[in-house]
Amino acid sequence: MADARIFRDLKADHDRHRSMLEKLGETSGDSEERRTQFDALRTELQAHAAAEEESLYATMLAEPDLRDEARHSVSEHKEIDDYLGELVDIDMSSSAWLTKFKEMRHRYLHHIDEEEEEMFPSAARNLSAEAEKRIAKVFEQRKPAELEAAAEQTPGDDRE
């Protein structure tokens, strides 16, 4: 069912991300507030993506009817990570930073809306209650470890 714990966990993260994006969008210049909020958002998005890929997406990739949706979402995670990497490299006080942030925010909001409106219901229809329970457990165990790992890395570290 779409109200399974894994989907509630992911939606709670998405709601937190929406709030973080809004607050970051209200900052200006190369301020301590902008740096702190951006770093918190970057860490959260990277940890969320990694834990989601290791739990939900890994399971979806094994299901032929869900594989394409999972692949699409993995590619969108890569795109968001690339945006975060670009933002790290741009002077926060420049208009280029704000422009790139707005692009990233738009793409991320599109991604999570698509997940919530299309992918989660599709996964809920195709996955057993047992699978959903297992996925939730994996996500809830991985997320704290991924937060720790994300805090220590720069987005796009694997960019070429």
C-alpha positions as CSV (number, residue, x, y, z in Angstrom):
1,M,0.0,0.0,0.0
2,A,1.1,3.6,-0.6
3,D,0.9,4.3,3.1
4,A,3.6,1.7,3.8
5,R,6.4,2.8,6.2
6,I,9.0,3.2,3.4
7,F,6.8,5.6,1.5
8,R,6.1,7.6,4.7
9,D,9.8,7.7,5.4
10,L,10.7,9.0,2.0
11,K,7.8,11.5,1.9
12,A,8.9,12.8,5.3
13,D,12.4,13.4,3.9
14,H,10.9,15.1,0.8
15,D,8.9,17.4,3.0
16,R,12.0,18.3,4.9
17,H,13.9,18.9,1.7
18,R,11.1,21.2,0.4
19,S,11.5,23.3,3.6
20,M,15.3,23.3,3.4
21,L,15.1,24.4,-0.3
22,E,12.7,27.2,0.6
23,K,14.9,28.5,3.5
24,L,18.0,28.3,1.4
25,G,16.3,30.2,-1.4
26,E,15.6,33.1,1.0
27,T,19.3,33.5,1.9
28,S,21.6,36.0,0.1
29,G,25.2,36.5,-0.7
30,D,28.1,34.5,0.6
31,S,26.8,34.5,4.1
32,E,27.3,32.1,6.9
33,E,23.6,31.3,6.9
34,R,23.7,30.4,3.2
35,R,26.8,28.2,3.6
36,T,25.4,26.4,6.6
37,Q,22.0,25.8,5.0
38,F,23.6,24.7,1.7
39,D,25.9,22.3,3.5
40,A,23.0,20.8,5.4
41,L,20.9,20.5,2.3
42,R,23.8,18.9,0.3
43,T,24.4,16.4,3.1
44,E,20.8,15.5,3.4
45,L,20.1,15.1,-0.3
46,Q,23.2,12.9,-0.8
47,A,22.4,10.7,2.1
48,H,18.7,10.4,1.1
49,A,19.6,9.5,-2.5
50,A,22.1,6.9,-1.4
51,A,19.8,5.3,1.1
52,E,16.9,5.4,-1.3
53,E,19.0,3.7,-4.0
54,E,20.3,1.0,-1.7
55,S,16.8,0.2,-0.4
56,L,13.8,1.0,-2.7
57,Y,15.6,1.4,-6.1
58,A,17.7,-1.8,-5.6
59,T,14.5,-3.7,-5.1
60,M,12.7,-2.0,-8.0
61,L,15.6,-2.8,-10.3
62,A,15.1,-6.5,-9.7
63,E,11.4,-6.2,-10.7
64,P,10.9,-6.0,-14.5
65,D,7.8,-3.9,-14.2
66,L,9.6,-1.3,-12.0
67,R,13.0,-1.3,-13.6
68,D,12.6,1.6,-16.0
69,E,11.2,3.9,-13.2
70,A,14.1,3.0,-10.9
71,R,16.7,3.7,-13.7
72,H,15.0,7.0,-14.5
73,S,15.2,8.1,-10.8
74,V,18.8,7.0,-10.4
75,S,19.7,9.2,-13.4
76,E,17.9,12.1,-11.8
77,H,19.8,11.6,-8.5
78,K,23.0,11.8,-10.5
79,E,21.8,15.0,-12.2
80,I,21.0,16.6,-8.8
81,D,24.4,15.5,-7.4
82,D,26.0,17.2,-10.4
83,Y,24.1,20.4,-9.7
84,L,25.3,20.3,-6.1
85,G,28.9,19.8,-7.2
86,E,28.6,22.8,-9.6
87,L,27.1,24.9,-6.7
88,V,30.1,24.0,-4.5
89,D,32.4,25.4,-7.3
90,I,30.5,28.7,-7.9
91,D,31.0,31.9,-5.8
92,M,27.9,32.0,-3.5
93,S,27.7,35.8,-3.8
94,S,27.4,35.6,-7.6
95,S,24.1,35.7,-9.6
96,A,25.4,32.5,-11.3
97,W,25.1,30.6,-7.9
98,L,21.5,31.7,-7.4
99,T,20.6,30.8,-11.0
100,K,22.2,27.4,-10.7
101,F,20.5,26.9,-7.3
102,K,17.1,27.7,-8.8
103,E,17.7,25.3,-11.7
104,M,18.7,22.5,-9.2
105,R,15.7,23.3,-6.9
106,H,13.3,23.1,-9.9
107,R,14.8,19.8,-11.1
108,Y,14.7,18.3,-7.5
109,L,11.1,19.4,-6.9
110,H,10.1,17.8,-10.2
111,H,11.9,14.6,-9.2
112,I,10.3,14.2,-5.8
113,D,6.8,15.2,-7.1
114,E,7.3,12.5,-9.8
115,E,8.4,9.9,-7.2
116,E,5.4,10.7,-4.9
117,E,2.8,10.9,-7.7
118,E,3.9,8.1,-10.0
119,M,6.8,5.9,-8.8
120,F,5.6,5.3,-5.2
121,P,2.1,4.3,-6.2
122,S,3.5,2.0,-8.9
123,A,6.0,0.4,-6.5
124,A,3.2,0.0,-3.9
125,R,1.1,-1.9,-6.5
126,N,4.0,-4.2,-7.5
127,L,5.8,-4.9,-4.2
128,S,4.6,-7.2,-1.5
129,A,4.0,-5.9,2.0
130,E,6.9,-8.0,3.1
131,A,9.2,-6.3,0.5
132,E,8.0,-2.9,1.6
133,K,8.8,-3.8,5.2
134,R,12.3,-5.0,4.3
135,I,12.9,-1.9,2.2
136,A,11.9,0.4,5.0
137,K,14.3,-1.4,7.4
138,V,17.2,-1.1,4.9
139,F,16.4,2.6,4.4
140,E,16.2,3.4,8.1
141,Q,19.5,1.6,8.8
142,R,21.3,3.1,5.8
143,K,20.2,6.7,6.1
144,P,22.2,7.6,9.3
145,A,25.4,5.9,7.9
146,E,24.9,7.8,4.6
147,L,24.4,11.1,6.5
148,E,27.8,10.5,8.1
149,A,29.4,9.6,4.8
150,A,27.8,12.6,2.9
151,A,29.1,15.0,5.5
152,E,32.6,14.0,4.6
153,Q,32.4,14.2,0.8
154,T,31.9,16.8,-1.8
155,P,29.0,16.4,-4.3
156,G,30.0,15.2,-7.7
157,D,33.3,13.7,-6.4
158,D,32.9,11.0,-9.1
159,R,32.3,13.6,-11.8
160,E,34.6,13.4,-14.8
